[in-house]
């Protein structure tokens, strides 16, 4: 397994990360098998969220995760200090840990959300308190879709890392992710974690292309939702594939069936 540094945190993450949402779909015995195989393959990044089954994903992971040698992240979707603090304490209890490595402020997709989070009684107060108390080590933010709010938040608060969707379909629907957010993060040594390489399954016909595409982006980790051993084995093979060259990317955008003749590639050739 390849490992990459997570920005200014100094953490080294396995290139393939194990997402926690799809653990809701499977029995605990299967979760144990997946985690065991993932660890054997060198995986070390586990990510869940308080909202995944109201803590069900966290509780499933608590039964199988080793106490040391891994990186554990969870998320709160709460915008206010009091509710986000409650989320974090519930997360720690569900995971059976006295601290986690990363807490994400989850799905910050609108300016209104960010204004609430960064207000005098917002969730930023929770992460600052949690850092002081040693309950978390690093602070992240996640987004879905439009990247304008994400960029605004990264500029206004010293986040350690961020995570959002990174795939060749959303590249053209939300171009600011790759044209603005990622360059800003790279220049400021902010860690970058990718999710939704398959665009929520939309790229199911082109799984290898989807993984190779995300590897061309300067990410520290590609988080994948996995609900079977077969899926994990396939992902472990795909994560070893080479990224695309610039010439291969251009050909990819021209040929892939998902973009069809209705998604603008923004290549400006029509001009």
N, C-alpha and C positions, 0 to 999 in steps of 0.2 A: 504494500500500500504506500502510495506517495503521501508525504506530509508537507504542508505549507504553513508558513507563519501567518498568524492572524493579525496583520497590521501592527499597531503599537503595543498590543497586549503581550507580545512575545510568546503566546501560546502556539503550539504546533498542532494543527488539526489534520486528521486523515482526510484525503481528498473526497472520499465518499462519507457523507454523514447519514445517520439513521434518524429519519423523522418519526414523530410519535403519533400523528393523527390516525394513520391507518392501522395502528395497533388496536384501535377500538373495534375493528372489524373481525378480529381473530381471538381465539381462545388463548389463555395464559400459557398453555403448554407450547403452542406455536411461537408465541413471543419469546419464550425461553430458548427455543431452538434457533430462532433468528439472531437473537442477541449473542448466543454462544458462537455461532458461525461467524458473525460480524467481528467479534473480538478476535477470533482465531485468524481472521484475514488481516488483522491490523487496524481495524476501525476503532476510533476513540471518541467520536463526537455524537452525543445523544441529545436530541432536541424534542421537547414536548411543550405543553401549554396548559394553563389552568382551565381554559375553556374546552379542551379536548375531553368531552364527556364529563365535564364538571370534576376533573381530577382523575378520571378513570385511567387515562393514559399514564399519568404520573404514578398512580398506585401499581399498575402493572409493571412499570419499569423498576419500581422500588424493590420488587421481589427478585430481580435478576441482575441488577447493575452491581459491579464491584465497587468497593468504597474508594479505591484509589486508582490512578493511572488512566483516568478518562476525563473528558470535559462534558459537563452537564449544563444544559441551557433550558430555561422555561420562559413563559411569556405571560404578561398580564394585559388584558384588553381594557382594564379600568383606566379612566382618565383622571380621577381625583385621588388625592393623597390617601384618604382613609380606606377607600375600597381597594386601591392597589396594594396598600400595606396588608390588608386582610388576605388578598390573593397570594401575596408572597409567603406569608406565614402558613397558609393552607398548603401551598406548593411544597414547602420544606417538610411539613408534617407528612404529606402524601408520599413524598420521595424518601422519607426517612433519613434526611441529611440535615446537618447543622448549617450548611451553606450550599449554594450552587455557584458555578463559575460565571454564568451569564444570565442576566435577566433582560429580556426584550420588552420594550413597550410595543404592543402588538397592533398591527393593521392601522397605522397612522396615515390615512389616505386623504384626509381633508384638512384644510387649514383650521377649521373650527376645532378639530380634534387636537391639533398641536397647540392651539391657543389655550385650550382647557388644561392640557398636560403641563404646559409651561407657566401656568398662572400661579399665583401666590399659594394656592392650596391644591396644586396639581400633582400628578404622579411623579414628576421630577423630584419632588420633595421626598418621596418614598425611596427612590433609587439612591439619593444622596445619603439619607439616613441608613439605608441598608448597607451601603459601602462602609460607612463609619463603623457600623456594628459588626462588620465582617460576615454579613449574611449573603452578600454577593461580591464577586471580584470585578466584574466588568458589566458595562451597560450598553445594550444595543437597541435598535429600533427596526421594525419591520414595516413593509408597505406592500400594497397590492395594486397593480395598475399604474395610474398616473404618478409620475415621480416628482412633480413640482413641490408638493408638501414635504416629501422626504428630503429633497435638497435644502429646502428652507430650514428644516429641523437640524440637519447636519451642520449648517452654517451657524446656527444660533446656539448649539449646545455641543460640548466636546464628547460626543459618543465614541465609544471604543470600536464599534462595528455596526454594520447594518445588514439587513437581508431583504431581498425582494425577488420577484420572478425574473428569470433570465433564460430566454429561449428565442429561437429565431422567428417565432410568430409574434410574440409581444415586442420584439425589437422594432417592428414597423408600426405597431399600434401605440406604443409608448416610447418613442425614440429618445426622450430626454434621459431615460435610465442610462443608456450607453453613451450618449453625447455629452451629458452634463454631470449626472450623479457619480458615475464611476470615475471619470477623470478627476473630479473634486476629491473623491475618497482616496484615490491613489496618491495624489499630490499632498494629502494631509495624513497619510499613513493610517487611514481608517480601515479596519478589517472589512472584507467583503465576503458574504456568504450567499450562495445562490440557492434558490428553490424553484420548483415547478419547471424543471428542464423539459418536461413533456407537455407543458402548457395545460395542466389539469387533464392530461390524457389525450388532448387534441392531436398530439403528434405521434399517436400510437403506431402509425404506419412507418415511422422513420426514427425508431428508438436510437439506433446507433448514431445517426446524424445529429439527433437532439443532444446526446451526451457530448459528442465531439464538438458541437457548437459551443456549448456552455464552457467547455475546457479552453476555448480560445479567449475567454474573458478572464481578466486577472483576478480570479476568485481564490479564496483560501479553502473553500469547502463547497461541495455540491450535495445538498440535502435531498434525500430521496425517500418517498413514502413507500414502504415495503410491507406486504402482508402475507408473503409466502417465502419459503426457502428458495423456490425456483426463481422468483423475482430477484432475490438477493444475489444468487449465483450469476444471473444475467447482468446485474448492475456491476458486480465485481469484475466481470470480463470487460464491460463497456468502459469502465473508469480507466482502464489501461490503454484505451485507444488514443491515437495521436490527435491533437487538435487540428483544425483546418488551417491551411495556408491561405493568404489573401486571395489567391487565384481560385482555390477550391471553394472559398466562401462565396465568391461571385457566382460560380457555377451552381452552388447549392441554392442560392436565392432564385436563380433562374429556373431550376428544375423541380424543386420540392412541390409535391401535390397540394400541400395545405395552404399555400399562398395563392394558388390558382391564378386567375387573371383579374382578381378583384382587390387584392392587397397591394397598395403602392409600395414599391421597394425603395422609394426616395433616392433613386440613383441619378436623377436629373437628366437622364438620356433623352427623355421626351422633349427637353428644351433645346 
